[in-house]
Amino acid sequence: MRQSAIFVKNAWVLTFGEDARVIHGGGVLIRGGLIEAVGASDDVERLADGLDDVTRIDARGCVVTPGLVNAHMHLYSTFACGIAAGVSRNFTEILKNLWWRLDRAMTLDDVRLSAVVPAIRCLKSGVTTIIDHHASFGATKGSLDVVAGAVREVGLRACLAYEVSDRWGEAEADAAIAENAEFIASLASRGDPDLAGLFGLHASFTLSERTIRKCLEAANGVGFHVHCAEDRADVEAAREMGFAGAVDRLVRLGVLGPRSIAAHCIHVTREEVGLLASTGTTVVTNPQSNMNNAVGVADVPALLAAGCTVGLGSDGMTADILEEMRAEVFTQRQRLGSPDRMFMEACAMV
Ligand SMILES: [Zn+2]
């Protein structure tokens, strides 16, 4: 079968990966949706010359990288752009004054629009995959289906989840559990390899043990996507329940593990860093959001040194993950007092 090909030439090609290379005047040949060759433009062009039906793109002055990943996104948060929500003196007031009011007010039409616009912005900034954490408590049922339709129409690969929380009571939490379960169950019949699901939880401090146990039963082995130790309030609530912290509680209840994502992990003890590593939990750091909420800075070097996989997320602050990379480098250098750290680490996170 004849396959159309795309040949990109004369670019600055950044390969990333273990054998990270920067190729000046580089070329990339894509055929049948797969990258077939990467190298000097002249070398790759000889391969392209032997093919029929080749679209040629002169990318002189452009940078070509593998598709970037935003590992903790809230597409719906983009509807908050420009909203003033009164004075919030701490993290929990920010949640109550802004985010929980917004997600309670959304309709399914809002959900679709709030997904399409940032999805386009993601693609325009090089992001091809998002791991999204959705909430629209005014329109829970069917909302993940709407988000999926929007992001796949734009062309992003996506892993979706709905954040279960007890903040609106048991019936709303049950509806959120059902939304996760129904969406995850629907994946098999969709036959779309670029669409996946995790089971979403808001955070330890807004979830009773009873609700978490319901989620574990409904998830049936699927991994979780949860905010964890983003603010001291999450840790204090876990300690009042007899745990060492939010990580400790989520590990003991069986939420964290090799299929799960813990977003933020700022307020963690050394033992909890060890727990994140030993359980194989993926951590996602979100520096711009953390600065905006004044909740602290994750000790990413310690997480990496312990063996954790650490991804980078924008937490809905931006669709441009390169902005977030820049923020990650700057915040870690400031925290460490060292101007030569974290550049390659930040590149590896996306
Ligand atoms: Zn978040």
Residues whose N, C-alpha, C, O or C-beta is under 5 A from the ligand:
A	BS01	ZN	D315
